[in-house]
């Protein structure tokens, strides 16, 4: 697909310091098309009560007239920020009152987006909604898109923030859209109950940073940590990760170092595992440092909980681990079955213990190459090609 105009609205701001599916898809699509990426707006609470974060700093500067609302990232890719805040609506009771203020937000945002799109000369554009249940809900009324695509990359319904309104609104948004694309079979199965044009398009990974031919120096934080290092890199969040499993695994293998790299939530920050001498928390690191941290590990973990949130979640970090040739030990889920030939999948502590031992014992150059080749089939180019194929089914 070439020469089209795409408009992205979603949950992940352009300046987010962690990986973002929507941003990577937007970049890939912009290689052959024009893309306007709409930064999610700040509500009044985020704008005026909280300390600035890396992902909010630029948006605050736009609101305070210190930055322009439109950024040109490349010849065919722009990012627009809103020069205003919107109503914080999630705390409202579900129903008429929430719908009234949510519609006001939608109208205010999308009217502004329309002006920017017109200024850029966007015509007959495709609207790509990245899991944005609330702030894109009325897009069919306020945006003149020829085709609307809903991208379901996470099951948000069980999450605390989304529990009040999303169970009612997401099915309706799915029904409204011309096409639904998902990054796992489980997410697509849910969507197909409300829209027959729902497809699993798989997942992409930006592998350019995960090049095993590049020599990485040992990070300073790793120098005092003895091998073998068994590690996890990513958001250390108790809604997705099994803290007790990690604790028991580390306690049962005192000769191994367990390294947790990322931002901890309160549950992890106060967990007993901090008292174990062979568990190390390195804190958050820049995205650019992830490959060198990953290179310093002998085994990589994805110790997910098995719940409504994770059961259909596609863990892109596993592709990143494999692209670096690393042995991976992970919790068995429906989506993780896609990786079964190249990872050690576990359903209990005993299986994790055996798998970590085996991953260290059985690693080889041949296995490393197989992992790398498998990960390279999950590129953003392939992922976007699948999205194009789905679009072609509804635009013929």
C-alpha atoms as one frame of an Amber mdcrd trajectory, in Angstrom:
protein
   0.000   0.000   0.000   1.489   3.310  -1.091   0.522   6.944  -1.397  -2.222
   6.891   1.253  -2.811   9.188   4.231  -3.020   7.683   7.731  -4.101   9.386
  10.959  -3.182   7.719  14.268  -4.919   8.285  17.593  -4.032   6.192  20.613
  -2.895   5.722  24.166   0.872   5.944  23.825   2.398   9.416  23.483   5.161
   9.944  20.964   7.679  10.730  23.724   7.069   7.580  25.784  10.453   6.200
  26.927   9.486   2.544  26.426   8.668   0.609  23.266   5.406   1.417  21.511
   3.599  -0.696  18.935   1.648   2.266  17.591   4.751   4.401  17.090   6.626
   1.594  15.366   3.664   0.856  13.097   3.327   4.568  12.281   7.019   4.764
  11.365   6.777   1.715   9.130   3.634   2.924   7.375   5.237   6.350   6.819
   7.907   4.763   4.611   5.360   4.574   1.778   2.520   6.787   3.004   1.907
  10.033   4.866   1.170   9.720   8.592  -0.153  12.196  11.160   0.394  10.826
  14.677  -1.890  12.453  17.266  -0.371  12.651  20.725  -2.901  11.706  23.369
  -3.968  14.875  25.211  -3.282  15.613  28.855  -6.290  16.025  31.088  -6.463
  18.890  33.580  -5.129  16.757  36.435  -2.126  15.498  34.435  -1.381  18.980
  33.163  -1.510  20.920  36.409  -1.145  18.595  39.412   1.496  16.023  38.610
   5.245  16.325  38.210   6.309  16.297  34.534   7.451  12.948  33.141   9.487
  12.289  29.993   6.281  11.456  28.129   4.423  14.586  29.337   7.157  17.236
  29.157   6.703  18.182  25.506   2.906  18.222  25.756   3.097  20.552  28.754
   5.399  22.865  26.823   2.887  22.949  23.948   0.071  23.836  26.357   2.268
  26.597  27.825   3.047  27.901  24.300   6.748  27.004  24.577   6.635  24.516
  21.696   4.785  24.345  18.390   1.806  22.050  18.175   3.106  20.300  15.058
   6.408  18.439  14.737   7.699  17.055  11.461   9.599  13.843  12.193  10.392
  12.985   8.580   9.275  13.982   5.112   6.096  11.912   5.493   5.540  11.760
   9.271   4.160  14.432  11.606   3.228  14.494  15.293   0.569  16.892  16.571
   0.173  17.903  20.227  -2.886  19.623  21.646  -2.489  23.207  22.909  -5.157
  22.517  25.525  -6.185  20.008  28.190  -9.327  17.868  28.307 -11.736  16.769
  31.021 -10.624  13.894  33.298 -13.694  11.713  32.827 -12.760   8.262  34.095
 -13.959   8.879  37.671 -17.469   9.776  36.495 -20.232   7.183  36.917 -20.779
   5.055  33.841 -23.609   6.138  31.601 -25.049   9.472  30.511 -22.778  11.779
  32.528 -19.591  10.031  31.381 -20.830   9.947  27.785 -21.643  13.667  27.839
 -18.171  14.776  28.945 -16.392  12.130  26.899 -18.201  13.393  23.805 -17.117
  16.956  24.642 -13.514  15.754  24.824 -13.832  13.888  21.538 -15.357  16.856
  19.752 -12.731  19.270  21.066  -9.820  16.991  20.200 -10.979  15.707  16.847
 -12.104  19.110  15.619  -8.576  20.347  16.245  -7.085  17.279  14.554  -9.288
  17.898  11.527  -7.890  21.425  11.167  -4.313  20.145  11.316  -5.045  17.335
   8.858  -6.645  19.808   6.440  -3.635  22.110   6.760  -1.358  19.219   5.772
  -3.627  18.360   2.867  -4.733  14.976   4.202  -7.627  13.640   2.122  -9.471
  10.335   2.205  -7.359   9.216   5.135  -7.370   5.950   7.061  -7.903   6.379
  10.807  -5.858   3.948  12.927  -7.048   3.751  16.562  -4.470   2.301  18.951
  -6.583   0.717  21.730  -8.010   4.212  22.411 -11.456   3.306  23.732 -12.497
   6.646  25.229 -10.870   9.452  23.289 -11.526   7.960  19.869 -14.999   6.632
  20.632 -16.829   9.312  18.604 -14.257   9.500  15.815 -16.773   8.334  13.216
 -18.789  11.493  13.966 -15.978  14.039  14.141 -13.388  12.736  11.665 -13.960
  12.379   7.937 -12.008   9.133   7.590 -12.718   6.814   4.671 -11.778   3.758
   6.744 -11.472   3.287  10.502  -9.203   0.589  11.938  -9.237  -0.425  15.597
  -5.951  -1.912  16.832  -6.479  -4.161  19.859  -3.014  -4.871  21.265  -4.018
  -5.325  24.926  -7.011  -6.566  26.827  -7.746  -3.446  28.851 -11.051  -4.620
  30.308  -9.680  -6.250  33.509  -7.348  -3.343  34.288  -8.382  -1.153  37.213
  -8.426   2.130  35.264 -10.630   0.713  32.512 -13.054  -1.461  34.494 -15.797
   1.126  34.892 -16.461   2.157  31.282 -14.467   0.004  28.863 -16.606  -3.187
  29.166 -19.524  -1.193  27.731 -17.637   1.010  25.283 -15.020  -1.242  23.694
 -17.483  -3.711  22.114 -19.426  -0.776  20.714 -16.267   0.844  19.315 -15.286
  -2.474  17.727 -18.719  -2.646  16.067 -18.338   0.896  14.715 -14.991   0.291
  13.019 -14.530  -0.972   9.474 -11.686  -3.273  10.489 -10.168  -4.646  13.706
  -6.559  -5.862  13.800  -5.039  -7.576  16.831  -1.574  -8.781  17.826  -2.650
 -12.164  19.170  -5.240 -14.848  18.322  -6.917 -14.474  21.721  -7.494 -10.729
  21.294  -8.835 -11.279  17.782 -11.213 -13.984  19.009 -12.800 -11.519  21.445
 -13.131  -8.822  18.783 -14.698 -11.190  16.258 -17.722 -11.535  18.564 -18.583
  -7.920  17.739 -17.081  -7.437  14.267 -16.587 -10.225  11.730 -13.777  -8.241
  10.106 -11.392  -8.914  13.006  -7.979 -10.423  12.314  -4.804 -11.470  14.078
  -1.947  -9.672  12.306   0.791 -10.777  14.686   3.430  -8.584  16.247   6.393
  -6.622  14.997   9.683  -5.802  16.655  12.275  -3.192  15.776  15.294  -5.464
  15.554  17.751  -2.821  14.384  19.006  -2.267  17.949  19.246  -5.998  18.683
  22.204  -6.858  16.501  24.340  -9.679  17.840  27.258  -8.673  15.621  27.619
  -5.490  17.668  29.868  -5.759  20.709  28.271  -4.329  23.862  30.263  -3.203
  26.856  29.163  -4.451  30.257  26.908  -1.846  31.897  28.288  -0.304  35.070
  25.318  -1.616  37.064  26.144  -5.178  36.003  29.842  -5.206  36.836  29.350
  -6.146  40.488  26.732  -8.802  39.703  28.241 -12.288  39.330  27.341 -14.681
  36.517  25.191 -16.455  35.629  22.775 -13.544  35.392  19.126 -14.468  34.959
  17.190 -11.347  34.108  14.008  -9.526  33.218  13.950  -6.156  31.423  10.768
  -4.112  31.254   8.034  -2.602  33.377   8.088  -4.395  36.755   4.348  -4.443
  37.315   2.462  -6.749  39.670  -0.604  -6.901  37.407   1.503  -8.725  34.821
   4.468 -10.290  36.639   4.441 -13.027  39.274   6.459 -11.556  42.142   6.150
 -14.627  44.361   7.347 -16.902  41.566  10.442 -14.762  41.032  11.091 -14.712
  44.774  10.808 -18.485  45.184  12.873 -19.138  42.065  15.678 -16.855  43.226
  15.581 -18.312  46.728  15.888 -21.844  45.314  18.887 -20.957  43.129  21.247
 -18.964  45.411  24.197 -19.464  43.046  22.408 -17.610  40.247  22.033 -13.813
  40.106  18.530 -12.584  39.333  18.488  -9.124  37.773  15.323  -7.014  37.475
  15.702  -3.970  35.241  12.888  -1.452  34.995  10.504   0.714  36.965   8.932
  -1.079  39.955   5.398  -0.620  41.169   4.691  -0.447  44.910   4.088  -4.174
  45.253   7.510  -5.058  43.892   9.259  -2.193  45.679   8.160  -3.560  49.054
   8.447  -7.275  48.271  10.556  -9.696  50.324  12.738 -10.450  47.306  14.624
  -7.221  48.013  16.075  -9.030  51.032  17.598 -11.815  48.940  21.318 -11.373
  48.339  21.149 -12.790  44.814  18.370 -10.476  43.559  19.374  -7.130  42.042
  17.168  -4.235  40.980  18.947  -1.860  38.608  16.131   0.671  38.218  14.876
   2.208  34.983  17.208   2.531  32.029  16.950   4.443  28.730  15.517   2.482
  25.823  18.860   2.858  24.035  20.572   0.932  26.852  18.316  -2.128  26.683
  20.458  -4.114  24.204  23.634  -3.806  26.298  21.762  -4.845  29.457  20.237
  -7.745  27.562  23.623  -8.777  26.224  24.926  -9.058  29.789  22.359 -11.733
  30.715  22.851 -15.465  30.315  19.114 -16.256  30.490  16.133 -13.939  29.982
  12.853 -14.278  31.856   9.249 -13.392  31.188   7.622 -14.542  34.465   4.070
 -13.428  33.739   1.062 -14.055  35.856  -1.611 -16.014  34.048  -4.688 -13.807
  34.153  -7.193 -11.982  31.959  -4.640  -9.298  31.125  -1.753 -11.552  30.124
  -3.534 -14.556  28.611  -3.806 -12.913  25.189  -0.965 -10.449  25.573   1.821
 -10.589  23.006   5.110 -10.083  24.896   7.275  -8.212  22.399  10.177  -8.387
  24.831  10.417 -12.124  24.069  11.133 -11.324  20.429  13.790  -8.855  21.589
  15.355 -11.479  23.844  15.400 -13.987  20.983  16.778 -11.446  18.519  19.779
 -11.165  20.842  20.087 -14.948  20.723  19.256 -15.344  24.406  17.689 -18.425
  26.006  14.220 -17.479  27.232  12.238 -18.975  30.104   8.632 -17.785  30.215
   5.192 -18.507  31.592   3.046 -20.662  29.328   0.076 -18.750  27.857  -1.963
 -19.159  24.701   0.069 -16.520  22.890   3.395 -17.865  24.168   2.631 -21.138
  22.360   3.757 -19.265  19.234   7.262 -19.371  20.722   7.214 -22.953  21.994
   9.974 -24.233  19.674  12.402 -21.500  20.736  11.660 -20.896  24.426  11.230
 -22.840  27.646   7.562 -22.561  28.663   6.566 -23.151  32.278   3.413 -23.463
  34.352   4.884 -23.875  37.847   7.858 -23.074  40.051   9.261 -26.579  39.562
   9.118 -26.154  35.783  10.830 -22.767  36.057  13.617 -24.264  38.160  14.248
 -27.048  35.647  13.977 -24.678  32.686  16.489 -22.136  34.004  18.966 -24.936
  34.721  18.404 -26.391  31.246  18.674 -22.995  29.545  22.144 -22.515  31.031
  23.227 -26.089  30.336  21.891 -26.487  26.803  22.757 -23.132  25.265  24.786
 -23.319  22.051  25.706 -21.291  18.988  23.283 -23.361  16.900  20.371 -22.614
  19.246  21.378 -18.968  19.347  21.206 -18.738  15.545  17.805 -20.453  15.470
  16.415 -17.951  17.965  17.723 -15.009  15.980  16.292 -16.274  12.691  12.909
 -16.907  14.300  12.768 -13.404  15.819  13.620 -11.873  12.458  10.346 -13.201
  11.029   8.528 -10.790  13.381   9.605  -7.508  11.814   7.441  -4.403  11.639
   7.623  -4.675   7.851   5.939  -8.086   7.994   3.448  -6.872  10.592   2.416
  -3.825   8.567   2.191  -5.984   5.441  -0.390  -8.103   7.291  -2.323  -4.932
   8.170  -2.264  -3.868   4.525  -3.585  -7.275   3.483  -6.505  -6.880   5.899
  -7.214  -3.375   4.594  -7.270  -4.709   1.051 -10.046  -7.146   2.038 -12.399
  -4.331   2.987 -11.439  -1.739   0.363 -11.803  -3.840  -2.803
